[in-house]
């Protein structure tokens, strides 16, 4: 598959889970890939090796999404070493689960810094290098649209904020031919939320298709949004959650 041939993508948090699946899929579609990671350098190197086996260039960048300077530097290094930037996938996120009265200001500040501010910083930096056909794709959550259980108010706040930001960026960047969209995964089998975890059965009970997504399911949707086939879609939210929010 060569639908993204000669494109360059930056995937934040691309060393594991959904991020690794997205990085690998975009490489198989023909893109060169930069990815960021904060820990687990061995996992990042494994993903880069997969990208190189697909015949593409790979670049792993240690960067903490809580640090705006590190986020900007990751964008600039991608452009400097891979020559351009066509696709940004804002994938990094943290998931704080606590009842409202147990949340702290530190919880709030860190969640907003990583889940919201880093998306703003990366998108602003990336669009300085993008031209016609550029893509910004943010990983949101179906919990931004519907909250079926307690304890996730802060996480839902952070992901809901990304919906408004996506729509606003779509208006700002549409005249330049850059599209901006957000993907809302539901329960996906990753380290953060394993399909055999303590709360997995309760999640399956809410699904129309009673199984967890695999990371490749999310990666396939992201690859389509990154492609030329999605060129007339912007400001959209696409929910992929097995019917949980149906």
Buried (B, 14 or more C-beta within 10 A) or exposed (E): EEBBEEBBBBBBBBBBBBBBBBBBBBBBBBBBBBBBBBEEEEBBBBBBEBBEEBEBBBBBBEBBBBBBEBBBBBBBBBBEEBEBBBBBBBBBBBBBEBEEEEBEEEBBEBBBBBBBBBBBBBBBBBBEBBEEBBBBBBBBBBBBBBBEEEBBBBBBBBBBBBBEBBBEBBEEBEEEEBBBBBBBBBBBBBEEBBBEBEEBEEBBEBBEEEEBBBBBBBBBBBBBBBBEEBEEBBBBBBBBBBEBBE
